[in-house]
């Protein structure tokens, strides 16, 4: 088990944002978390990453308790890496500089060089525009850069927060193909998505989060076939 969240509660003042959440992610899986806006999906990812303080509960990553870490900025060095909602690329820095920021905790210069070459091979457009200000890239290119920056940290578990947000349909399809490809090379993925159809299609396991609580879980195919999921999230 690469990630286990147990009875996790998060409050924003008097607002109970996450209510006894339990999820499990096995090594090698794609696990999708779907739900409407405000359901608590991003709060869950940010709590796992140590960016939001949990009120109670446990988070185990590689069998180590990581809830409310003293130094969340060091978690990427353990292989726990998040691609935030909205991409959050570094404007005013080149594509190349953004990619190097993903490797800022690494000391293996040869490995960094090799991974940079792998990123450019996977995303030739980033190679073509490596000296360009990252803020001038298109939305799809910025998403590729955000994912690539995370890959430069050599993730064991990659947390993806709404990677298809704001993208044209053709680019959405491409992003999900990229996610599958990254998983096929050995990276475990926890995916938060509003595009329920695509998220469930690629998921080994999936959860539905509503108003801070897990209300359904199963394989991606099981949830695709669920009448409740079809009615609420798939327009059925």
Secondary structure, DSSP 8 states (H G I E B T S, - for coil): --EEEEEEEEEETTEEEEEEEEEEE-TT-EEEEE--TTSSHHHHHHHHTTSS--SEEEEEETTEE-TT-TTGGGGGGGTEEEE-TT----TTSBHHHHHHHHTTT---HHHHHHHHHHHHHH-HHHHHTTTSBGGGS-HHHHHHHHHHHHHTT--SEEEEE-TTTT--HHHHHHHHHHHHHHHHTT-EEEEEES-HHHHHHT-SEEEEEETTEEEEEE-HHHHHT-HHHHHHHS--
